[in-house]
Amino acid sequence: MRTTLDFSDHLLKRAKFAAFKRGVTLRELVSNALKHELASSVQPAKKFRRVRFPIVASKSPGELHLTQTGMMALELEGESRRSGFSL
């Protein structure tokens, strides 16, 4: 397959010189460089973890009006329960 790539003059000269020193064609040098780059950048797919949201009980279901202070108090309460401390 053929394609056209635009390189800076300086980069192209360096690539041609590197190909000459290695005894390969410019096409082989670029092809090998792409293969190497693509092989090293492949990462295994990340597994998704299920996220659990905190559940906040309400005295009147369907409504929950909390201030920032109230939220902080609930967070501290939950953290203390999870760590085995009680407030």
LINWO-V566231 format. One line per field, one symbol per residue. ss: DSSP state (H for helix, E for strand, L for the rest). phi: phi as a letter, one per 20 degrees, with the letter a starting at -180 (. if undefined). psi: psi as a letter, one per 40 degrees, with the letter a starting at -180 (. if undefined). Layout:
# LINWO-V566231
ss=???
phi=???
psi=???
This chain:
# LINWO-V566231
ss=LLLLLLLLHHHHHHHHHHHHHHLLLHHHHHHHHHHHHHHHHLLLLLLLLLLLLLLLLLLLLLLLLLLHHHHHHHHHHHHHHHHLLLL
phi=.dbdcddfgffffffffffffemcefgfffffffgfffffefcffeeeefedefddfcfcgncbdcefffffffffffffffenece
psi=iiihihiidddddddddddddefiiddddddddddddddeehiihhhhihhhiihhiidgieihhiidddddddddddddddeeii.
